[in-house]
Amino acid sequence: MRATPGHTPVPGGPLFATGHWLTAMRGRVPGVPYTFSGDGVSLHGTVVTEAHPGEVFDLPYVLTGDPPELPLSDAARAARGPGEGLDWFPHLVVMLPGYECHPLGPAARAPGALAALVEDIVTWSAGRGLRAVAFLYTPPETGELQRVLDGRGFRRVPLSYRCELPVPAGGFPAYLDGLPAKRRREACRELRQLDAAGVKLTVSEISRPTPELVALKCGHSTKWNGGADPVAIAARLGDLCDQGALLFGAEHDGALLGYGLFLAHGDTWYCVSTARAYGCAQARHTYFATLFYEPVRHAAVAGVTRLHYGHGSWQAKISRGCRADELPAWVLALDPLLEDAVARSAESTRLSA
């Protein structure tokens, strides 16, 4: 196995494995990044050396804490712990900086190559005194990897849902027809209300963020995260847009009230940023319009088969036609003092239905 410092792009994988994405997300998981390469297969990981509570890559937070960002059941939250007083650091988180774990390369689904690479990663981690190895957010298409991890003694902990919307060949009318009757009426009513309020829905290709876009994202970050760094937000949006992005906007009198920003990769559009003007009445229904209704309308024409929405707000996404796929973590405690906490998390953690 080769453990190369840094995250090296690997062709043939999801957007999160591309050089564009890895550059834009550099430092998103603080620590020392590595690309682990075996016989025809690679995995990306980061050695996390200190706590980052409130971040869903922080192992003690997602395994023993009460993270509101994750769709854990009430019973799971009540049963969690104990995690206090344990030293989890340093540990290895194996995932791409898009909150999904994918093996990459021509042998990405070869059990033998996967087993050898996983064993080498565990040996490498133990030799460096790491206290745990965690493969975070493994999607359904990584079934071969998950079977290898199960056989190696990793414990499965359900953590989140990934939401994706299959784009119907019949376009927006077929999308509406596929919604439950109540949701279909809501969608039509929201679009009528936006039209009555003089809100115009737009789509454009951009290569750099506008000041309006940055300002909306700063407002979004302030509302949900308690603060915003305009310079950092502008830089991150600039990195995302610099190879071309699709901006679905909602405008009123020429002012941007809300947006959904998508990156195209293969037959998939990935939603990578969203925000709206929360204090503006005309912006009320722009979220679903710019993230679902207009993207579906244009995706069908462009031959796109999938809209990828990732984690978070899963109930709202399901209500607008998304499929929710469970994303478990697979965790191996290398420090015996962590074994009970990992085992209890695996036994008690369940997701909300």
C-alpha positions as CSV (number, residue, x, y, z in Angstrom):
1,M,0.0,0.0,0.0
2,R,1.1,3.6,-0.7
3,A,0.0,6.2,1.8
4,T,0.5,9.5,-0.1
5,P,0.1,12.8,1.7
6,G,-2.7,14.8,0.2
7,H,-5.9,13.9,-1.6
8,T,-5.0,12.7,-5.1
9,P,-7.8,12.9,-7.8
10,V,-8.9,9.5,-9.1
11,P,-10.9,9.3,-12.4
12,G,-14.1,7.4,-12.8
13,G,-15.6,8.3,-9.4
14,P,-18.2,10.8,-8.1
15,L,-17.7,14.6,-8.2
16,F,-16.1,14.4,-4.8
17,A,-13.1,12.6,-6.2
18,T,-12.3,15.1,-8.9
19,G,-9.4,17.6,-8.7
20,H,-11.8,20.5,-9.0
21,W,-13.8,19.4,-5.9
22,L,-10.7,18.3,-3.8
23,T,-9.2,21.7,-4.5
24,A,-12.4,23.6,-3.6
25,M,-12.8,21.6,-0.3
26,R,-9.1,21.6,0.8
27,G,-9.0,21.9,4.6
28,R,-12.7,21.1,4.9
29,V,-11.8,18.2,7.2
30,P,-8.9,19.6,9.3
31,G,-6.0,17.3,9.8
32,V,-3.5,15.4,7.6
33,P,-5.0,14.1,4.4
34,Y,-3.8,10.9,2.7
35,T,-4.6,8.9,-0.4
36,F,-4.2,5.2,0.3
37,S,-3.5,3.2,-2.9
38,G,-3.5,-0.6,-3.3
39,D,-3.7,-2.9,-6.2
40,G,-6.1,-1.0,-8.5
41,V,-8.0,0.7,-5.7
42,S,-7.7,3.9,-3.7
43,L,-9.3,5.4,-0.7
44,H,-9.1,8.9,0.7
45,G,-8.7,9.6,4.4
46,T,-7.7,12.3,7.0
47,V,-5.9,11.8,10.3
48,V,-7.9,14.0,12.7
49,T,-5.7,15.2,15.5
50,E,-8.1,17.3,17.6
51,A,-11.8,17.7,18.4
52,H,-14.2,19.6,16.2
53,P,-17.5,19.4,18.0
54,G,-20.4,20.3,15.9
55,E,-18.8,18.9,12.7
56,V,-20.2,15.6,11.4
57,F,-16.7,14.2,10.7
58,D,-15.8,14.5,14.4
59,L,-15.9,10.9,15.6
60,P,-16.9,11.3,19.2
61,Y,-19.6,13.9,18.2
62,V,-21.3,11.6,15.7
63,L,-20.9,8.4,17.7
64,T,-21.6,9.5,21.3
65,G,-23.0,13.0,21.0
66,D,-26.4,14.4,20.1
67,P,-25.8,15.9,16.7
68,P,-29.0,17.7,15.5
69,E,-27.6,17.6,11.9
70,L,-28.0,13.8,11.8
71,P,-31.4,12.1,11.5
72,L,-31.1,10.0,14.6
73,S,-34.2,8.5,16.3
74,D,-35.3,9.8,19.7
75,A,-34.6,6.4,21.2
76,A,-31.1,6.5,19.8
77,R,-30.4,9.9,21.2
78,A,-31.6,8.9,24.6
79,A,-29.4,5.7,24.6
80,R,-26.2,7.4,23.5
81,G,-23.0,7.4,25.5
82,P,-20.8,7.0,27.4
83,G,-18.3,9.2,25.5
84,E,-17.1,11.6,28.2
85,G,-13.5,11.4,29.3
86,L,-12.3,9.2,26.5
87,D,-9.4,10.2,24.3
88,W,-10.4,9.7,20.7
89,F,-7.4,11.5,19.1
90,P,-5.7,11.0,16.8
91,H,-7.9,8.8,14.6
92,L,-8.4,8.2,10.9
93,V,-11.5,9.2,9.0
94,V,-11.8,7.5,5.6
95,M,-14.1,9.5,3.3
96,L,-14.0,12.1,0.6
97,P,-14.6,15.7,1.6
98,G,-18.1,15.4,0.3
99,Y,-19.3,13.3,3.3
100,E,-19.3,10.1,1.3
101,C,-16.8,7.2,1.3
102,H,-16.0,5.7,-2.1
103,P,-13.3,3.2,-3.1
104,L,-11.9,4.4,-6.4
105,G,-10.2,2.8,-9.3
106,P,-10.6,-0.3,-11.6
107,A,-10.6,-2.7,-8.6
108,A,-13.1,-0.6,-6.5
109,R,-15.5,-3.5,-6.3
110,A,-13.0,-6.3,-6.2
111,P,-13.3,-8.0,-2.7
112,G,-9.7,-9.2,-2.7
113,A,-8.2,-5.8,-3.5
114,L,-10.5,-4.1,-1.1
115,A,-9.7,-6.5,1.8
116,A,-6.0,-6.1,1.2
117,L,-6.2,-2.3,1.2
118,V,-8.4,-2.2,4.3
119,E,-6.0,-4.5,6.1
120,D,-3.1,-2.3,5.1
121,I,-4.9,0.8,6.3
122,V,-5.6,-0.8,9.7
123,T,-2.0,-1.9,10.1
124,W,-0.7,1.6,9.0
125,S,-3.1,3.3,11.5
126,A,-2.1,1.0,14.4
127,G,1.6,1.5,13.7
128,R,1.1,5.3,14.1
129,G,-0.7,5.1,17.3
130,L,-4.1,6.1,15.9
131,R,-7.0,5.2,18.3
132,A,-9.6,4.3,15.8
133,V,-10.3,4.0,12.1
134,A,-13.7,5.1,10.8
135,F,-15.1,4.7,7.2
136,L,-17.8,7.4,7.3
137,Y,-20.9,7.7,5.2
138,T,-20.7,4.6,3.0
139,P,-23.4,4.7,0.3
140,P,-25.3,1.6,-1.0
141,E,-23.1,1.3,-4.1
142,T,-20.1,0.5,-1.9
143,G,-21.6,-2.9,-0.8
144,E,-18.4,-4.8,-1.5
145,L,-16.4,-2.5,0.7
146,Q,-19.0,-2.7,3.5
147,R,-18.9,-6.5,3.4
148,V,-15.1,-6.4,3.7
149,L,-15.4,-4.0,6.7
150,D,-18.0,-6.2,8.4
151,G,-15.7,-9.2,7.9
152,R,-12.8,-7.4,9.4
153,G,-14.6,-6.6,12.6
154,F,-15.6,-3.0,12.0
155,R,-18.9,-2.0,13.7
156,R,-21.7,-0.6,11.6
157,V,-23.3,2.6,12.9
158,P,-26.1,4.2,10.9
159,L,-25.5,7.9,10.7
160,S,-27.3,9.7,7.9
161,Y,-29.3,9.7,4.7
162,R,-28.1,10.8,1.2
163,C,-30.9,12.2,-0.8
164,E,-31.1,11.9,-4.6
165,L,-33.8,12.7,-7.1
166,P,-34.2,10.5,-10.1
167,V,-35.1,12.8,-13.0
168,P,-38.1,11.4,-14.9
169,A,-37.8,11.2,-18.7
170,G,-41.1,13.0,-19.0
171,G,-39.6,16.1,-17.5
172,F,-41.3,18.5,-15.1
173,P,-44.9,17.4,-15.8
174,A,-43.9,13.8,-15.0
175,Y,-42.1,15.0,-11.9
176,L,-45.2,16.7,-10.6
177,D,-47.3,13.6,-11.5
178,G,-44.9,11.5,-9.4
179,L,-45.5,13.5,-6.2
180,P,-48.2,12.7,-3.7
181,A,-51.3,14.7,-4.4
182,K,-50.8,17.0,-1.4
183,R,-47.3,17.8,-2.4
184,R,-48.2,18.3,-6.0
185,R,-50.8,20.9,-5.0
186,E,-48.3,22.6,-2.8
187,A,-45.7,22.8,-5.5
188,C,-48.2,24.3,-8.0
189,R,-49.4,26.7,-5.3
190,E,-45.8,27.8,-4.5
191,L,-45.1,28.5,-8.1
192,R,-48.3,30.5,-8.6
193,Q,-47.5,32.5,-5.5
194,L,-44.0,33.3,-6.7
195,D,-45.4,34.4,-10.0
196,A,-48.0,36.5,-8.4
197,A,-45.3,38.2,-6.3
198,G,-43.3,39.1,-9.4
199,V,-40.5,36.6,-8.6
200,K,-38.7,35.5,-11.8
201,L,-37.0,32.1,-11.9
202,T,-33.8,32.1,-13.9
203,V,-31.0,29.8,-14.8
204,S,-27.5,30.8,-15.9
205,E,-24.0,29.4,-16.3
206,I,-21.5,31.2,-14.1
207,S,-17.7,30.9,-13.5
208,R,-17.5,33.2,-10.5
209,P,-19.9,34.2,-7.7
210,T,-21.5,37.6,-7.8
211,P,-21.5,39.9,-4.7
212,E,-25.3,39.1,-4.3
213,L,-24.6,35.4,-4.2
214,V,-21.9,35.8,-1.5
215,A,-24.1,38.1,0.5
216,L,-27.0,35.6,0.5
217,K,-24.6,32.8,1.5
218,C,-23.3,34.9,4.4
219,G,-26.8,35.5,5.6
220,H,-27.5,31.7,5.4
221,S,-24.3,31.0,7.4
222,T,-25.2,33.6,10.0
223,K,-28.7,32.2,10.4
224,W,-27.7,28.5,10.7
225,N,-24.1,28.6,12.0
226,G,-24.1,31.7,14.1
227,G,-21.7,33.7,12.0
228,A,-20.1,34.2,8.6
229,D,-16.7,34.9,7.1
230,P,-17.3,36.8,3.9
231,V,-13.8,36.3,2.6
232,A,-13.8,32.6,3.2
233,I,-17.3,32.2,1.7
234,A,-16.3,34.2,-1.4
235,A,-13.2,32.1,-1.8
236,R,-15.1,28.8,-1.4
237,L,-17.8,29.8,-3.9
238,G,-15.1,31.0,-6.3
239,D,-13.4,27.6,-6.2
240,L,-16.7,25.8,-6.8
241,C,-17.7,28.0,-9.7
242,D,-14.3,28.4,-11.5
243,Q,-14.8,25.5,-13.9
244,G,-18.5,26.4,-14.5
245,A,-21.6,26.1,-12.4
246,L,-25.3,26.2,-12.9
247,L,-27.1,28.9,-11.0
248,F,-30.8,28.6,-10.5
249,G,-32.0,31.9,-9.2
250,A,-35.1,33.6,-8.0
251,E,-35.1,37.4,-8.7
252,H,-37.4,40.2,-7.8
253,D,-37.0,43.6,-9.4
254,G,-33.5,42.5,-10.4
255,A,-32.4,41.5,-6.9
256,L,-31.4,37.9,-6.2
257,L,-33.7,36.5,-3.4
258,G,-32.6,32.9,-3.4
259,Y,-30.5,30.4,-5.4
260,G,-29.5,26.8,-5.9
261,L,-26.0,26.2,-7.2
262,F,-25.2,23.0,-9.1
263,L,-22.1,21.3,-10.5
264,A,-22.5,18.9,-13.4
265,H,-20.6,15.6,-13.3
266,G,-21.4,12.8,-15.8
267,D,-25.2,12.3,-15.8
268,T,-25.6,14.0,-12.4
269,W,-26.1,17.5,-11.2
270,Y,-24.8,18.0,-7.6
271,C,-26.4,20.7,-5.5
272,V,-23.4,22.4,-3.7
273,S,-24.8,25.6,-2.2
274,T,-28.1,27.2,-1.4
275,A,-29.4,30.3,0.3
276,R,-32.2,32.8,0.4
277,A,-33.1,36.2,1.8
278,Y,-34.7,35.1,5.0
279,G,-36.1,38.5,6.0
280,C,-37.9,39.0,2.6
281,A,-41.5,37.9,2.2
282,Q,-41.1,37.4,-1.6
283,A,-38.3,34.9,-0.9
284,R,-40.6,32.5,1.1
285,H,-41.0,29.8,-1.6
286,T,-37.7,30.2,-3.4
287,Y,-36.0,27.2,-1.7
288,F,-38.0,24.5,-3.4
289,A,-38.3,26.4,-6.7
290,T,-34.5,26.9,-7.1
291,L,-33.5,23.5,-5.7
292,F,-36.1,21.2,-7.2
293,Y,-38.7,22.6,-9.6
294,E,-36.4,24.6,-12.0
295,P,-33.5,22.1,-11.8
296,V,-35.8,19.2,-12.6
297,R,-37.3,21.2,-15.5
298,H,-33.9,21.9,-17.1
299,A,-32.2,18.6,-16.1
300,A,-34.8,16.6,-18.1
301,V,-34.0,18.6,-21.2
302,A,-30.2,18.3,-20.7
303,G,-30.4,14.5,-20.4
304,V,-29.4,14.5,-16.7
305,T,-30.7,11.4,-14.8
306,R,-30.0,12.3,-11.2
307,L,-30.0,15.3,-8.9
308,H,-27.7,14.8,-5.9
309,Y,-28.6,16.7,-2.7
310,G,-26.4,15.0,-0.1
311,H,-27.1,15.1,3.6
312,G,-29.4,17.3,5.7
313,S,-33.1,18.4,5.6
314,W,-33.9,14.8,4.5
315,Q,-37.7,15.0,5.3
316,A,-38.1,18.1,3.1
317,K,-36.1,16.5,0.3
318,I,-38.2,13.3,0.5
319,S,-41.4,15.4,0.4
320,R,-40.2,16.7,-3.0
321,G,-39.5,13.4,-4.6
322,C,-36.1,12.4,-3.4
323,R,-35.0,8.9,-2.5
324,A,-33.2,8.6,0.8
325,D,-30.3,6.1,1.1
326,E,-28.9,5.2,4.4
327,L,-25.2,6.1,4.9
328,P,-23.7,4.1,7.8
329,A,-20.2,4.5,9.3
330,W,-18.0,1.5,9.9
331,V,-15.8,1.9,13.0
332,L,-12.9,-0.1,14.4
333,A,-11.5,0.9,17.8
334,L,-7.8,0.4,17.9
335,D,-7.5,1.7,21.5
336,P,-9.3,-0.9,23.8
337,L,-10.6,1.9,25.9
338,L,-12.8,3.0,23.0
339,E,-14.3,-0.4,22.3
340,D,-17.2,-0.1,24.7
341,A,-18.2,3.3,23.4
342,V,-18.1,2.2,19.8
343,A,-20.0,-1.0,20.6
344,R,-22.7,0.9,22.4
345,S,-23.1,3.4,19.6
346,A,-23.4,0.5,17.1
347,E,-26.0,-1.2,19.2
348,S,-28.2,1.8,20.0
349,T,-28.0,4.1,17.0
350,R,-31.0,4.0,14.7
351,L,-32.3,6.6,12.2
352,S,-35.6,8.3,12.2
353,A,-38.0,6.6,9.7
